[in-house]
């Protein structure tokens, strides 16, 4: 059964948008999309709030996981531990698991 994980995050103080986005495009996105357990992984830059105002988060990640048990094994690898550690050093993040209604 597939699952969707949604991550909301802001960059930590001192982390530049350019540095984060270059790393995400070169390392994070291709590595995570290369995992057998992942159906899709996308990262979005938040551009505003519909109707105006300041958004509470700078970025949103959407992970469509085809197999959560396999995902657990995939993220335990040394390469994914490196990716996760780098991400955690750059971002203050909240990960939410979801179930689709309907």
C-alpha positions as CSV (number, residue, x, y, z in Angstrom):
1,X,0.0,0.0,0.0
2,X,1.4,3.4,-1.0
3,X,1.7,6.3,1.4
4,X,2.4,10.0,1.1
5,X,4.8,11.9,3.4
6,X,4.6,15.7,3.4
7,X,7.5,17.7,4.8
8,X,7.2,21.4,5.6
9,X,10.4,23.3,6.3
10,X,12.4,26.4,6.6
11,X,16.1,26.8,6.1
12,X,18.1,27.2,9.3
13,X,19.8,30.6,10.0
14,X,22.9,31.0,7.9
15,X,21.9,28.5,5.2
16,X,21.5,30.3,1.9
17,X,18.7,29.6,-0.5
18,X,21.2,29.2,-3.3
19,X,23.3,26.6,-1.4
20,X,20.3,24.6,-0.3
21,X,18.6,24.5,-3.7
22,X,21.9,23.6,-5.5
23,X,22.4,20.7,-3.1
24,X,18.7,19.6,-3.4
25,X,18.9,19.5,-7.2
26,X,22.3,17.8,-7.4
27,X,22.1,15.4,-4.4
28,X,18.8,15.1,-2.5
29,X,16.2,14.9,-5.3
30,X,18.0,12.5,-7.6
31,X,19.1,10.3,-4.7
32,X,15.7,10.0,-3.1
33,X,14.0,9.5,-6.5
34,X,16.5,6.7,-7.1
35,X,15.2,4.6,-4.1
36,X,13.3,1.6,-5.2
37,X,10.6,2.3,-2.5
38,X,9.9,5.8,-3.8
39,X,7.2,6.3,-6.5
40,X,7.8,10.1,-6.6
41,X,9.7,12.8,-4.7
42,X,9.2,16.5,-5.4
43,X,10.4,19.6,-3.6
44,X,8.5,22.9,-4.0
45,X,9.6,26.4,-3.1
46,X,6.7,28.2,-1.4
47,X,6.0,31.5,-3.3
48,X,3.3,32.9,-1.1
49,X,-0.1,32.4,0.4
50,X,-3.2,32.4,-1.8
51,X,-5.0,35.6,-0.8
52,X,-1.8,37.2,0.5
53,X,0.3,37.2,3.7
54,X,3.5,35.6,4.7
55,X,3.8,31.8,4.4
56,X,4.9,30.0,7.5
57,X,7.2,27.7,5.5
58,X,9.8,28.2,2.7
59,X,9.6,24.7,1.2
60,X,7.3,21.7,0.9
61,X,8.5,18.1,0.0
62,X,6.0,15.5,-1.2
63,X,7.2,11.8,-1.0
64,X,5.0,9.1,-2.5
65,X,6.2,5.9,-1.0
66,X,5.3,2.7,-2.7
67,X,6.3,0.4,0.1
68,X,6.9,1.8,3.7
69,X,8.8,-1.3,4.9
70,X,11.2,-1.0,1.9
71,X,11.4,2.7,2.5
72,X,12.6,2.0,6.1
73,X,15.3,-0.2,4.7
74,X,16.2,2.3,2.0
75,X,16.7,5.2,4.4
76,X,18.9,3.0,6.7
77,X,21.7,2.9,4.0
78,X,24.8,4.9,4.6
79,X,24.2,7.1,1.5
80,X,20.7,8.0,2.7
81,X,22.0,8.6,6.2
82,X,24.5,11.1,4.7
83,X,21.6,12.8,2.7
84,X,19.4,13.0,5.8
85,X,22.2,14.4,8.0
86,X,23.0,17.1,5.4
87,X,19.3,18.0,5.1
88,X,18.8,18.1,8.9
89,X,21.9,20.5,9.1
90,X,20.2,22.8,6.6
91,X,16.5,22.7,7.5
92,X,14.1,22.8,10.4
93,X,11.5,20.3,9.2
94,X,8.2,18.7,10.1
95,X,7.4,15.3,8.5
96,X,3.7,14.3,8.2
97,X,2.4,10.9,7.2
98,X,-1.0,10.9,5.4
99,X,-3.9,8.8,4.4
100,X,-6.0,9.8,1.3
101,X,-9.7,10.3,1.9
102,X,-12.2,8.9,-0.6
